[in-house]
């Protein structure tokens, strides 16, 4: 199992984690993990993040039902960023969109490229 002490966390003890759909390759979201969130994710198979605003652990889908099941965790070459390949149930974004990256910059203008899902 990954030893979190080998990762390079920022001054707040956090590391960015990019969630990607393991099947489609779609980038879904970015959130933060601390060492304990990394360990919990690996042990339980449920992706766990650290909420900076609430200062608490956040198991994706715990309240929304839009669960992220861990398929694989990858560490980048500098060991300061994680790629979390997931099986996403429902939308990943709190705006009810499949991805948090639903705004594109095209010809200098912001364009919404993804509507919220109808649930």
Secondary structure, DSSP 8 states (H G I E B T S, - for coil): ---GGGS---TTS-EEEEEEETTT--EEEEEEE-HHHHHHHHHHSB-EEEETTTTEEEETTTTTS--EEEEEEEE-TTSSEEEEEEEE-S-SSTTS-S-S--EEEETTEEEE-------
